[in-house]
Amino acid sequence: MASLRELRRQVKSIKSTQQITKAMKLVAAARLNRAQERILSARPFAFKLEALLQELSYLSKAQGAEPSHPFLKERKGSRVDLVVVTADRGLCGGFNANIIRRSLQFLREHPQDDVRVWLVGRKGRDFYHRFYQKIEKEYVNIFQRLSYLQAEVIGADLIQSFLASETRLVVVLYNEFKSRLQQHLVLRPLLPVLEIPAVQPRNDFIYEPSRPSILEELLPRYVKAQIYRILLESQAAELAARMSAMDSATNNARDLIHSLTLTMNKVRQAAITKEISEIVGGAEALQTH
């Protein structure tokens, strides 16, 4: 059994760690509140943009027009771009590990495809640099001051690569924020844009300029808006995961301190009992003499 001095040193060390985890939990909670507000403020623009694309898609199909924009056409080829969105830091439970594990599963599911990886976040970059050669681009340290500018840069790079290559599909893997206790792993196609349903508009508008011109301007904006929303979702999910992990670490530290305190009391009691026994034994020895 450890000595009383060693137990006291362990308790002191654990209390210091507990203060750190508690502070990290409070910081994550404060940042999470701001991240949730940004998600709520970004949703109306994304919803309106998607609604307009739905109406334009309906009008194009109603007139029997085939999609002319390259973002709306299915492609054939072996190249697939996988965008893996992880965090720049750890200490957030299984947030990064779950994404990396799912990305490896995606690679195993597409052995015949030429999968190029786009890495957003330092943790994914550090992992894939160890063994994977087909890394197209990487973006790190973007979540400290996340803004639409980062999403615009990533979106422009993806769009340029998609138009200049024979990429069949661009897929994004990220954690979607559901609640403070739940994050949902999402794997969704980004390009080509084939999942926007056609919805009949409530009013028959006259579009100026023409509908194809508007569609050509809106589609890149739609892709960048989706990337921005994905980055916001990932940031909020990371903060929620960190808050939960730090809360568990704080509770575990409390339980460990309680256990060590009981052990320390037992050691102290045993030492006192031993000293009393030695005193009583010495007194009896003096009486016999």
C-alpha positions in Angstrom: 0.0 0.0 0.0 1.2 3.5 -0.8 2.5 5.7 2.0 0.5 8.6 3.4 2.8 11.1 1.8 2.3 9.5 -1.7 -1.5 9.4 -1.3 -1.5 13.1 -0.4 0.6 13.9 -3.4 -1.8 11.9 -5.6 -4.8 13.7 -4.2 -3.2 17.1 -4.7 -2.3 16.2 -8.3 -5.9 15.0 -9.1 -7.4 18.2 -7.6 -5.2 20.3 -9.9 -6.4 18.2 -12.9 -10.0 18.5 -11.7 -9.7 22.3 -11.7 -8.4 22.3 -15.3 -11.2 20.0 -16.6 -13.8 22.0 -14.8 -12.5 25.2 -16.4 -12.3 23.6 -19.8 -16.0 22.5 -19.4 -17.0 26.1 -18.6 -15.1 27.5 -21.5 -16.6 24.9 -23.9 -20.1 25.7 -22.6 -19.7 29.4 -23.2 -18.4 28.9 -26.7 -21.1 26.4 -27.4 -23.8 29.0 -26.7 -22.2 31.3 -29.2 -21.9 28.5 -31.8 -25.6 27.6 -31.4 -26.6 31.2 -32.0 -24.5 31.2 -35.2 -26.1 28.1 -36.5 -29.6 29.5 -35.8 -28.7 32.8 -37.6 -27.2 30.9 -40.6 -30.2 28.6 -41.2 -32.7 31.2 -42.7 -30.3 32.1 -45.5 -29.6 28.4 -46.3 -33.4 27.6 -46.2 -34.3 30.5 -48.5 -31.5 29.6 -50.9 -32.6 26.0 -51.1 -36.2 27.0 -51.6 -35.3 29.2 -54.5 -33.2 26.4 -56.1 -36.2 24.0 -55.6 -38.5 26.4 -57.5 -36.0 26.9 -60.3 -35.6 23.2 -60.6 -39.4 22.7 -60.8 -39.7 25.3 -63.5 -36.9 23.8 -65.6 -38.4 20.3 -65.4 -41.9 21.7 -66.2 -40.5 23.1 -69.4 -38.8 19.8 -70.2 -35.3 21.3 -70.1 -32.4 19.1 -69.3 -30.0 20.3 -66.6 -27.1 22.2 -68.2 -25.1 23.2 -65.3 -22.2 20.7 -64.5 -23.2 20.7 -60.8 -26.5 19.1 -61.7 -25.3 16.3 -64.0 -24.4 12.8 -63.0 -20.8 11.8 -63.8 -18.9 8.6 -64.5 -15.4 8.0 -63.4 -13.3 6.5 -60.7 -12.3 9.6 -58.8 -14.1 10.4 -55.5 -13.2 13.3 -53.2 -13.8 12.7 -49.5 -13.9 15.8 -47.3 -13.1 14.7 -43.7 -14.0 17.4 -41.1 -12.3 16.9 -37.7 -11.3 19.2 -34.9 -8.0 21.0 -34.4 -7.7 19.9 -30.8 -8.4 16.8 -28.8 -9.9 16.2 -25.3 -13.4 15.9 -26.8 -14.1 12.2 -26.2 -14.7 10.1 -29.3 -15.4 13.1 -31.6 -12.3 12.7 -33.8 -11.9 9.0 -33.5 -15.4 8.3 -34.7 -14.9 10.5 -37.8 -11.5 8.9 -38.6 -12.9 5.4 -38.1 -15.8 6.1 -40.5 -13.5 7.6 -43.1 -11.4 4.4 -43.0 -14.5 2.4 -43.5 -15.4 4.6 -46.5 -11.9 3.8 -48.0 -12.5 0.1 -47.5 -15.9 0.4 -49.2 -14.4 1.9 -52.3 -11.4 -0.2 -53.2 -11.9 0.4 -57.0 -12.2 4.1 -56.7 -9.5 6.7 -56.8 -10.4 8.4 -53.4 -8.7 11.8 -52.8 -8.9 13.1 -49.3 -9.5 16.7 -48.3 -8.7 17.2 -44.6 -10.3 19.9 -42.5 -8.9 20.0 -39.0 -5.5 19.2 -37.5 -6.5 15.8 -36.0 -7.5 14.4 -39.3 -4.4 15.9 -41.0 -2.1 14.4 -38.4 -3.7 10.9 -38.8 -3.7 10.7 -42.6 -0.2 12.0 -43.0 1.1 8.8 -41.4 -0.1 6.4 -44.1 -2.3 7.9 -46.9 -0.6 9.5 -49.9 -3.7 10.8 -51.8 -4.2 14.0 -49.8 -5.6 16.7 -52.1 -5.6 19.6 -49.7 -5.6 20.4 -45.9 -7.1 23.2 -43.8 -6.0 23.5 -40.2 -6.6 26.1 -37.4 -9.9 27.4 -39.0 -12.2 26.7 -36.0 -10.6 29.3 -33.7 -12.1 32.2 -35.6 -14.5 30.5 -37.9 -16.2 32.7 -40.5 -17.8 32.5 -43.9 -14.4 33.4 -45.4 -13.0 29.9 -44.5 -16.1 28.2 -46.1 -15.7 30.4 -49.2 -12.0 29.3 -49.6 -12.8 25.6 -49.1 -15.8 25.9 -51.4 -13.9 27.6 -54.1 -11.2 25.0 -54.0 -13.7 22.2 -54.2 -15.6 23.8 -57.0 -12.5 24.5 -59.0 -11.2 21.0 -58.6 -14.6 19.5 -59.5 -14.9 21.5 -62.7 -11.3 20.9 -63.7 -11.2 17.1 -63.1 -13.2 14.0 -63.8 -14.4 13.8 -60.2 -17.5 11.6 -60.0 -18.6 12.5 -56.5 -17.6 14.9 -53.7 -18.6 13.5 -50.2 -18.4 15.3 -46.9 -18.0 13.4 -43.5 -18.6 15.4 -40.4 -20.3 15.4 -37.0 -23.7 17.1 -36.9 -24.8 18.9 -33.8 -28.1 17.5 -32.3 -27.9 18.5 -28.7 -25.4 19.1 -25.9 -25.4 15.3 -25.3 -25.7 14.0 -28.8 -23.7 14.4 -32.0 -24.7 12.6 -35.2 -22.1 11.3 -37.7 -23.1 12.4 -41.2 -21.8 11.2 -44.6 -23.5 13.2 -47.4 -22.8 14.0 -51.0 -22.0 17.6 -51.8 -21.3 17.5 -55.6 -23.0 17.0 -57.9 -26.1 18.6 -56.5 -28.7 15.9 -57.1 -30.7 15.8 -53.9 -32.6 19.1 -54.2 -36.3 18.2 -54.8 -38.3 20.1 -57.3 -41.1 22.1 -55.6 -43.8 24.0 -57.4 -43.5 27.8 -56.6 -46.4 29.4 -54.8 -46.3 32.4 -57.3 -45.4 32.6 -60.9 -42.5 35.1 -61.0 -40.9 36.7 -64.0 -37.2 36.1 -63.5 -34.6 38.7 -64.6 -32.0 37.8 -65.7 -33.0 34.4 -67.1 -33.5 31.3 -64.9 -30.4 29.5 -66.2 -28.3 32.6 -65.3 -29.7 32.8 -61.8 -29.2 29.1 -61.4 -25.6 29.4 -62.5 -25.0 32.1 -59.9 -26.9 30.4 -57.1 -25.4 26.9 -57.3 -21.8 27.9 -56.2 -23.3 30.0 -53.5 -25.4 27.0 -52.4 -22.4 24.8 -52.2 -20.4 27.4 -50.1 -23.4 27.9 -47.8 -23.6 24.2 -47.2 -19.9 24.0 -46.4 -20.3 27.0 -44.0 -23.3 25.2 -42.3 -21.2 22.0 -42.0 -18.3 23.8 -40.4 -20.7 25.5 -37.9 -22.3 22.1 -37.1 -18.9 20.5 -36.6 -17.7 23.3 -34.4 -20.8 23.1 -32.2 -20.6 19.3 -32.1 -16.9 19.5 -31.1 -17.7 21.9 -28.2 -20.6 19.8 -27.0 -18.4 16.7 -27.1 -15.6 18.5 -25.2 -18.0 19.8 -22.6 -19.4 16.3 -22.0 -15.9 14.8 -21.9 -14.6 17.4 -19.4 -17.7 16.9 -17.3 -17.1 13.2 -17.1 -13.4 13.8 -16.3 -14.3 16.2 -13.5 -16.8 13.6 -12.0 -14.2 10.8 -12.3 -11.6 13.0 -10.6 -14.1 13.6 -7.8 -14.7 9.9 -7.4 -11.0 9.2 -7.4 -10.3 11.8 -4.8 -13.1 10.3 -2.6 -11.5 6.8 -3.0 -8.0 8.0 -2.3 -9.3 10.0 0.7 -10.8 6.8 2.2 -7.6 4.9 1.5 -5.6 7.8 3.1 -7.9 7.6 6.2 -7.4 3.9 6.5 -3.6 4.3 6.3 -3.7 7.0 8.9 -5.9 4.9 11.2 -3.6 1.9 10.7 -0.6 4.1 11.6 -2.3 5.5 14.7 -3.4 2.0 15.8 0.2 0.8 15.3 1.6 3.6 17.4 -1.0 3.0 20.2 -0.1 -0.7 20.1 3.6 0.1 20.4 3.0 2.5 23.3 0.8 0.0 25.1 3.4 -2.8 24.5 6.2 -0.5 25.8 4.2 0.4 28.9 3.5 -3.3 29.7 7.2 -4.1 29.2 8.1 -1.4 31.7 5.6 -2.8 34.2 6.9 -6.3 34.0 10.4 -5.0 34.8 
